């Protein structure tokens, strides 16, 4: 708490707005934009691998939070609480810190360029600092989240160097997609439903795309921008529409996000081809 109060002693209206903007880089909406962008417009395989390690990291984060049930800082302790909607639930470990380390660490490792490592490091540090500045996390939450994110990333790359973590067939994808449901007896809530559902839909959709769609990610800048607008518009409409239709429980969240993942990896690419925004690999 002393660190939070010290950090907030430098607060200004401008810094408040700045750190609220920065913390958006660690929220669900950012990842729902960034991961499809990589999958649709840059590299399908990299997008699939990124989604896999990121969802694994966030599932572990949610499990630890729900198990440890550590409280967040409160106004009663003297902290200013800003943008509280970005920090629901428990505090330890920080999902923002863990998510940014996992996401940007993966992307920077694949870029292998010094300037990108600098950029990734700056974003990760700024997001981490934004959390105690906004009064939403203690320093120990940030440190633990960052270390766990780095460990998950390290283990993922270690396993990937020994065996393929991407399913080679639709049957394998189905098995991998439903395997995490064996954890339901020990952990089951809305967040788990979202993460496991998105993982299932993303995995199955990517396998279907590889076998039946085979769209080409690359294209002219205007084409890529159009793909992004069309794809995100469709996913956003589904996300809102399904929330109205499906119940707000584990299975409702699981099905909703499974359909979002399936749409993002298979149905949206099919639409790209129909709209002549992407070619199939067979025509290259």
C-alpha positions in Angstrom: 0.0 0.0 0.0 2.9 2.4 0.7 4.0 1.9 -2.9 0.5 2.6 -4.3 0.2 5.8 -2.2 3.7 6.9 -3.2 2.9 6.3 -6.9 -0.5 8.1 -6.6 1.1 11.1 -5.0 2.3 12.1 -8.4 -1.1 11.8 -10.0 -2.5 14.4 -12.3 -5.6 14.5 -14.5 -3.3 13.9 -17.5 -1.6 10.9 -15.9 -5.0 9.5 -14.9 -6.1 9.5 -18.5 -2.8 8.2 -19.7 -2.7 5.2 -17.5 -6.4 4.4 -18.1 -5.5 4.3 -21.8 -2.4 2.2 -21.2 -4.3 -0.4 -19.1 -6.6 -1.1 -22.0 -3.6 -3.0 -23.6 -4.2 -5.7 -20.9 -7.9 -6.1 -21.3 -10.0 -8.7 -23.1 -11.1 -6.3 -25.8 -7.5 -5.7 -26.9 -6.7 -9.4 -27.2 -9.9 -10.0 -29.1 -8.5 -7.4 -31.6 -4.8 -8.3 -31.6 -5.0 -12.1 -31.9 -7.4 -12.1 -34.9 -5.3 -9.4 -36.5 -2.3 -11.7 -36.5 -4.3 -14.8 -37.6 -6.2 -13.0 -40.4 -3.6 -10.6 -41.7 -0.2 -11.9 -40.9 0.4 -15.6 -40.1 -2.2 -18.2 -39.3 0.2 -20.5 -37.5 1.6 -17.8 -35.3 -1.9 -16.6 -34.5 -2.9 -20.1 -33.5 0.2 -20.6 -31.3 -0.2 -17.2 -29.7 -3.8 -18.0 -28.9 -2.9 -21.3 -27.3 -0.2 -20.0 -25.0 -2.1 -16.9 -24.1 -5.3 -18.8 -23.2 -3.3 -21.3 -21.2 -1.7 -18.4 -19.2 -4.9 -16.7 -18.6 -6.7 -19.9 -17.5 -3.9 -20.5 -14.9 -4.2 -16.9 -13.8 -7.9 -17.2 -13.3 -7.5 -20.5 -11.4 -4.9 -19.0 -9.0 -7.1 -15.9 -8.4 -10.1 -18.0 -7.6 -8.1 -20.3 -5.4 -6.2 -17.7 -3.4 -9.0 -15.1 -3.3 -6.6 -12.2 -2.4 -8.5 -8.8 -2.0 -7.7 -5.8 -4.0 -6.6 -2.4 -2.6 -9.5 -0.4 -1.1 -10.4 3.3 -0.7 -10.5 2.6 3.1 -6.8 2.0 2.9 -6.3 5.4 1.3 -6.0 4.4 -2.3 -7.7 6.2 -5.2 -9.6 3.6 -7.2 -9.8 4.5 -10.9 -11.3 2.5 -13.8 -12.5 -0.2 -11.4 -14.3 -2.0 -14.1 -10.9 -3.1 -15.5 -10.2 -5.0 -12.3 -13.2 -7.1 -11.2 -12.7 -10.1 -9.0 -9.6 -11.0 -7.0 -6.1 -9.4 -7.0 -3.3 -12.0 -7.0 -1.7 -12.6 -9.4 -2.3 -9.7 -11.8 -4.0 -10.8 -15.0 -2.9 -7.6 -16.8 0.8 -8.2 -15.9 0.6 -11.9 -16.7 -1.2 -11.4 -20.0 1.0 -8.7 -21.3 4.2 -10.6 -20.5 2.8 -13.7 -22.2 1.4 -11.9 -25.2 4.3 -9.4 -25.9 6.9 -11.9 -24.9 5.6 -14.3 -27.5 5.3 -11.7 -30.2 8.8 -10.2 -29.5 10.4 -13.7 -29.5 8.9 -14.4 -33.0 10.0 -11.0 -34.3 13.6 -11.4 -33.2 14.3 -7.7 -33.6 15.9 -5.4 -31.0 13.5 -2.5 -31.5 10.5 -4.8 -31.1 11.8 -6.1 -27.8 12.2 -2.5 -26.7 8.6 -1.8 -27.7 7.3 -4.9 -26.1 9.2 -4.2 -22.9 7.9 -0.6 -22.8 4.2 -1.7 -23.2 4.6 -4.4 -20.6 6.2 -2.1 -18.0 3.6 0.7 -18.6 0.7 -1.7 -18.2 2.3 -3.1 -15.0 2.7 0.4 -13.6 -0.8 1.4 -14.6 -2.4 -1.2 -12.2 -1.1 0.1 -8.9 -1.4 3.7 -10.2 -5.1 3.1 -10.7 -5.3 1.5 -7.3 -6.2 -1.9 -8.6 -3.2 -4.1 -7.6 -0.5 -4.4 -5.0 3.2 -4.6 -6.3 3.3 -8.3 -5.3 0.4 -9.0 -7.6 2.3 -7.4 -10.5 5.6 -9.2 -9.8 3.9 -12.6 -9.5 1.8 -12.1 -12.6 4.9 -11.2 -14.6 6.9 -14.1 -13.4 4.1 -16.6 -14.0 3.6 -15.3 -17.5 7.3 -15.6 -18.2 7.3 -19.2 -16.9 4.3 -20.2 -18.9 6.0 -18.7 -22.0 9.2 -20.5 -21.3 7.5 -23.9 -20.8 5.5 -23.4 -24.0 8.6 -22.8 -26.1 10.4 -25.7 -24.4 7.5 -28.1 -25.2 7.1 -26.7 -28.7 10.8 -27.4 -29.4 10.1 -31.1 -28.7 6.7 -31.7 -30.2 4.1 -29.9 -32.2 1.4 -28.3 -30.1 -0.8 -27.6 -33.0 -3.3 -30.4 -33.8 -2.7 -32.0 -37.2 -6.2 -33.2 -37.8 -9.8 -32.3 -36.9 -10.0 -35.4 -34.7 -6.9 -34.3 -32.7 -8.4 -30.8 -32.5 -11.6 -32.1 -31.1 -9.7 -34.1 -28.4 -7.5 -31.1 -27.5 -10.5 -28.8 -27.4 -12.5 -30.8 -24.9 -9.6 -32.1 -22.8 -9.5 -29.0 -20.5 -13.1 -29.7 -19.5 -11.7 -32.4 -17.2 -10.8 -29.6 -14.8 -14.4 -28.7 -14.2 -14.7 -30.6 -10.9 -12.0 -28.4 -9.3 -12.6 -25.1 -11.2 -15.7 -23.8 -12.8 -16.9 -20.2 -13.2 -17.8 -17.6 -15.9 -14.2 -16.7 -16.7 -13.2 -20.4 -17.0 -16.1 -20.8 -19.4 -15.0 -18.0 -21.6 -11.4 -19.1 -21.8 -12.1 -22.8 -22.3 -14.8 -22.1 -24.8 -12.7 -19.7 -26.9 -9.8 -22.3 -26.8 -12.2 -25.0 -28.0 -13.7 -22.9 -30.8 -10.4 -21.5 -31.9 -8.7 -24.9 -32.0 -11.5 -26.6 -33.9 -12.0 -23.7 -36.3 -8.3 -23.5 -37.1 -8.3 -27.3 -37.9 -11.4 -26.9 -40.2 -9.8 -23.9 -41.9 -6.6 -25.8 -42.6 -8.5 -28.7 -44.2 -11.4 -27.0 -46.0 -10.7 -23.2 -46.4 -7.0 -22.5 -46.7 -7.2 -18.8 -47.0 -4.2 -16.6 -47.7 -3.3 -14.1 -44.9 -1.3 -11.7 -47.0 -2.8 -8.9 -49.1 -2.6 -5.2 -50.0 -3.0 -2.7 -47.2 -6.5 -1.7 -48.1 -7.5 -5.3 -48.4 -6.1 -6.1 -44.9 -7.8 -3.1 -43.4 -11.1 -4.2 -45.0 -10.6 -7.7 -43.7 -10.0 -6.4 -40.2 -13.1 -4.2 -40.3 -15.4 -6.9 -41.7 -14.0 -9.6 -39.4 -14.1 -7.6 -36.2 -17.6 -6.3 -37.1 -18.9 -9.8 -37.4 -17.2 -11.0 -34.2 -18.4 -8.0 -32.3 -22.0 -8.5 -33.5 -21.8 -12.2 -32.5 -20.3 -11.4 -29.1 -23.2 -8.9 -28.3 -25.9 -11.0 -29.9 -24.9 -14.3 -28.2 -24.7 -12.5 -24.8 -28.4 -11.6 -25.1 -29.4 -15.1 -26.2 -27.3 -17.4 -24.0 -27.5 -17.7 -20.2 -24.8 -16.0 -18.1 -23.5 -19.3 -16.6 -20.5 -21.5 -17.2 -22.0 -23.4 -20.2 -23.6 -20.2 -21.6 -20.2 -18.5 -21.6 -18.4 -21.6 -22.9 -20.8 -21.9 -25.9 -20.7 -18.2 -26.6 -16.9 -18.0 -26.7 -16.6 -21.3 -28.5 -18.8 -19.8 -31.3 -16.6 -16.7 -31.3 -13.4 -18.7 -31.6 -14.9 -20.9 -34.4 -16.1 -17.9 -36.3 -12.8 -16.1 -36.0 -10.7 -19.0 -37.3 -13.0 -20.6 -39.9 -16.3 -18.7 -40.7 -14.7 -15.3 -41.0 -12.0 -16.6 -43.4 -14.7 -18.2 -45.5 -16.4 -14.8 -45.7 -13.1 -13.2 -46.7 -12.9 -15.6 -49.7 -16.5 -15.1 -50.6 -16.0 -11.3 -50.6 -12.7 -11.7 -52.6 -10.7 -10.3 -49.7 -8.5 -13.4 -49.6 -7.4 -16.1 -51.9 -7.0 -19.8 -51.0 -3.6 -21.3 -50.7 -4.5 -23.5 -53.7 -4.6 -20.5 -56.0 -1.2 -19.1 -54.9 
